[in-house]
Amino acid sequence: MSAAVAATAFLLVLPVELPDKTLVATLVLATRYRPLPVLAGVSAAFFVQCVIAVVAGRLLGLLPHRAVAAMVAVLFAVGAVVLLRGGEDPDELATGRARGPLAMAVTSFGVLFAAEWGDASQLATAALTARYDDPVSVGLGAFVALVGVAALAVVLGQAVTRRVPLPLVRRFAGMLFALFAVLAVVGAIRG
């Protein structure tokens, strides 16, 4: 395991998730349910999503270097498009009221598990796994970043949304992904 690779995954995924539906959906869930079951449910969803993304990235890693670099470029480009085009209304994600802590956690798991499919962080995790060939470090870094964002949403989410406009942060993360896509294209061309 490499601390540098885990830190790289953490530092890439964290700013991508701040403006994303992850933060907002978790914030919405935390306004409806108790914080601990929400955090437990979303953390479990992130764990499963990270495992899926790492497995996808490992499969990409079996390809030749140029093909991997091209796929990494495509994944980052798709992530940039997802971030820059905006998206879903998180209020539509969390409807209804769960009764007990387990029901709250299961509801939170379901909302975030569905919301994270094809998400920028999942694409980044797969791309980083293919790039660094260190699935444990990438998965751990991405998971800690995702749980960190969820904890931020549960504890301080309202303060963040009052001070930093989410569209601005989303645009910044989208431009960052576009930059990584360009760098991956250059890497694919250079071989």
C-alpha positions as CSV (number, residue, x, y, z in Angstrom):
1,M,0.0,0.0,0.0
2,S,1.3,3.5,-0.9
3,A,0.4,6.5,1.2
4,A,1.2,8.8,-1.7
5,V,-1.3,7.0,-4.0
6,A,-4.0,7.0,-1.2
7,A,-3.3,10.7,-0.7
8,T,-3.6,11.3,-4.5
9,A,-6.9,9.5,-4.6
10,F,-8.1,11.4,-1.6
11,L,-7.1,14.8,-2.9
12,L,-8.7,14.2,-6.3
13,V,-12.0,12.7,-5.0
14,L,-12.6,15.2,-2.2
15,P,-13.0,18.4,-4.2
16,V,-15.0,16.5,-6.9
17,E,-17.5,15.4,-4.3
18,L,-17.9,18.7,-2.5
19,P,-20.2,20.2,-5.2
20,D,-21.7,16.9,-6.1
21,K,-25.0,15.3,-5.4
22,T,-23.2,13.3,-2.7
23,L,-22.9,16.3,-0.4
24,V,-26.3,17.7,-1.2
25,A,-28.1,14.3,-1.0
26,T,-26.4,13.5,2.3
27,L,-27.3,17.0,3.6
28,V,-30.9,16.4,2.6
29,L,-31.0,13.0,4.3
30,A,-29.4,14.5,7.4
31,T,-32.1,17.1,7.6
32,R,-34.7,14.4,7.6
33,Y,-33.1,11.6,9.7
34,R,-30.6,11.3,12.6
35,P,-27.0,12.0,11.6
36,L,-25.4,8.7,12.7
37,P,-27.7,6.3,10.7
38,V,-27.3,8.6,7.7
39,L,-23.5,8.5,7.9
40,A,-23.5,4.7,8.4
41,G,-25.8,4.2,5.4
42,V,-23.9,6.4,3.0
43,S,-20.5,5.1,4.2
44,A,-21.7,1.5,3.4
45,A,-22.8,2.7,0.0
46,F,-19.5,4.4,-0.7
47,F,-17.6,1.2,0.4
48,V,-19.5,-0.9,-2.1
49,Q,-19.1,1.7,-4.9
50,C,-15.4,2.0,-4.3
51,V,-15.0,-1.8,-4.5
52,I,-16.9,-1.8,-7.8
53,A,-14.8,1.1,-9.1
54,V,-11.5,-0.5,-8.1
55,V,-12.4,-3.8,-9.8
56,A,-13.3,-1.9,-13.0
57,G,-10.0,-0.1,-12.7
58,R,-8.1,-3.3,-12.3
59,L,-9.7,-4.7,-15.4
60,L,-8.6,-1.6,-17.3
61,G,-5.1,-2.2,-15.9
62,L,-4.8,-5.4,-17.9
63,L,-4.8,-3.5,-21.2
64,P,-1.7,-2.1,-22.9
65,H,-0.4,1.3,-21.5
66,R,-1.7,3.4,-24.4
67,A,-5.1,1.9,-24.2
68,V,-5.2,2.4,-20.5
69,A,-4.1,6.1,-20.9
70,A,-6.8,6.6,-23.5
71,M,-9.5,5.0,-21.2
72,V,-8.3,7.2,-18.3
73,A,-8.7,10.2,-20.6
74,V,-12.2,9.1,-21.5
75,L,-13.2,8.5,-17.9
76,F,-11.9,11.9,-16.8
77,A,-13.5,13.6,-19.8
78,V,-16.9,12.0,-18.9
79,G,-16.4,13.1,-15.3
80,A,-15.7,16.6,-16.5
81,V,-18.9,16.6,-18.6
82,V,-21.0,15.2,-15.7
83,L,-19.7,17.9,-13.4
84,L,-19.9,20.8,-15.8
85,R,-23.4,20.1,-17.0
86,G,-25.0,20.2,-13.6
87,G,-27.7,17.8,-12.6
88,E,-30.2,16.3,-10.4
89,D,-32.3,17.9,-7.7
90,P,-31.3,16.1,-4.5
91,D,-34.6,16.8,-2.9
92,E,-36.1,14.3,-5.3
93,L,-33.7,11.6,-4.0
94,A,-34.8,11.6,-0.4
95,T,-38.6,11.2,-0.2
96,G,-40.6,9.6,2.6
97,R,-39.7,9.1,6.2
98,A,-37.9,6.1,7.6
99,R,-38.9,5.0,11.2
100,G,-35.9,3.4,13.0
101,P,-32.1,3.8,12.8
102,L,-31.8,0.7,10.6
103,A,-34.5,2.0,8.2
104,M,-32.7,5.4,8.1
105,A,-29.4,3.7,7.3
106,V,-30.9,1.5,4.6
107,T,-32.7,4.5,3.1
108,S,-29.4,6.5,3.1
109,F,-27.6,3.5,1.6
110,G,-30.1,3.2,-1.2
111,V,-30.2,6.9,-2.1
112,L,-26.4,7.3,-2.2
113,F,-25.7,3.9,-3.8
114,A,-28.1,4.8,-6.7
115,A,-26.8,8.4,-6.9
116,E,-23.2,7.3,-7.2
117,W,-23.5,5.1,-10.3
118,G,-21.4,6.6,-13.0
119,D,-20.5,9.5,-10.7
120,A,-17.3,11.5,-11.2
121,S,-15.8,10.0,-8.0
122,Q,-16.5,6.4,-9.2
123,L,-15.0,7.2,-12.6
124,A,-12.0,8.8,-11.0
125,T,-11.5,5.8,-8.7
126,A,-11.5,3.4,-11.7
127,A,-9.1,5.7,-13.6
128,L,-6.7,6.1,-10.7
129,T,-6.7,2.3,-10.1
130,A,-5.8,1.7,-13.8
131,R,-3.2,4.5,-13.7
132,Y,-1.4,3.5,-10.4
133,D,-2.0,-0.3,-10.3
134,D,-2.5,0.0,-6.5
135,P,-6.2,-0.8,-5.9
136,V,-6.0,-0.9,-2.1
137,S,-4.4,2.5,-1.9
138,V,-6.7,4.1,-4.4
139,G,-9.8,2.5,-2.9
140,L,-8.9,3.6,0.6
141,G,-8.1,7.2,-0.5
142,A,-11.4,7.4,-2.4
143,F,-13.4,5.9,0.4
144,V,-11.9,8.2,3.0
145,A,-12.6,11.2,0.8
146,L,-16.2,10.1,0.2
147,V,-16.9,9.5,3.9
148,G,-15.2,12.8,4.7
149,V,-17.6,14.6,2.4
150,A,-20.5,12.8,3.9
151,A,-19.4,13.7,7.4
152,L,-18.9,17.3,6.3
153,A,-22.5,17.2,4.9
154,V,-23.9,15.8,8.1
155,V,-22.1,18.1,10.5
156,L,-21.3,21.3,8.6
157,G,-23.2,21.0,5.3
158,Q,-25.5,24.0,5.8
159,A,-22.6,26.3,6.6
160,V,-20.7,25.2,3.5
161,T,-23.7,25.8,1.2
162,R,-24.2,29.3,2.7
163,R,-20.6,30.3,2.1
164,V,-19.6,28.6,-1.2
165,P,-22.0,28.4,-4.1
166,L,-22.2,24.8,-5.2
167,P,-22.2,25.6,-8.9
168,L,-18.9,27.4,-8.5
169,V,-17.3,24.4,-6.8
170,R,-18.8,22.1,-9.4
171,R,-17.3,24.1,-12.2
172,F,-13.9,24.1,-10.5
173,A,-14.0,20.3,-10.1
174,G,-15.2,19.9,-13.7
175,M,-12.3,22.0,-15.0
176,L,-9.9,19.9,-12.8
177,F,-11.3,16.7,-14.4
178,A,-10.9,18.3,-17.9
179,L,-7.3,19.1,-17.1
180,F,-6.7,15.5,-16.0
181,A,-8.3,14.2,-19.2
182,V,-6.0,16.4,-21.3
183,L,-3.0,15.1,-19.3
184,A,-4.1,11.5,-19.9
185,V,-4.5,12.2,-23.6
186,V,-0.9,13.5,-23.7
187,G,0.2,10.4,-21.8
188,A,-1.5,8.2,-24.3
189,I,0.1,10.0,-27.3
190,R,3.5,9.8,-25.7
191,G,3.1,6.2,-24.9
